Amino acid sequence: MAAPPNFEEGQPTYRPPRFNGQYYNWWKTRMHDFKMALDSELWDVICDGPYVPTKKVGEPAVMVPKTRKEYNDADRKAVEKNFRAKKILVCGIGPDEYNRISSCQSAKEIWEALQTAHEGTTQVKQSKIDMLTTECELFKMKDDESIKDMHTRFTSIINELHSLGEIIPRNKLVRKVLSVLPSS
């Protein structure tokens, strides 16, 4: 997972990371961490969807959504989480990306729309995982490559797999790196 070439040190920690359509996996990780540091419940809203206050009505009791007038303070706070999560996502994307998500009603919908646009559907994602897994298995150090450059290249493959949800055990990664090192 490479960082943008124009990445500057000292980015403000109070503003969400900016996504301009490139380096999605890098942005995705940074946005996750930003939301978790701000309020972990914002990430819950992205994973689980917005909270919808409900009430019991009739016999037998059926749960139906409350009207806004029926919200109590706890309901308002919980509903507000979706809008905060949504605002952070919208503030973290450029105009081209905004066009992809402008019709989304929840933070979860926005996150999923961006994920589908940049990682693809489940089938595309699995194909990427398969391709990267093969690349990892066939990984070799190039003749004119330094150990540092080789490690950076290998780490990029592993980070990309990780961002797609494929976790490779550390001991397997260490064995792979050791097996590709030259005997010298």
Secondary structure, DSSP 8 states (H G I E B T S, - for coil): ----TT--S---SSS---B-SS-HHHHHHHHHHHHHHH-HHHHHHHHH-----EEEETTTTEEEE--GGG--HHHHHHHHHHHHHHHHHHHTB-HHHHHHHTT--SHHHHHHHHHHHHH-SHHHHHHHHHHHHHHHHT----TT--HHHHHHHHHHHHHHHHHTT----HHHHHHHHHHHS---
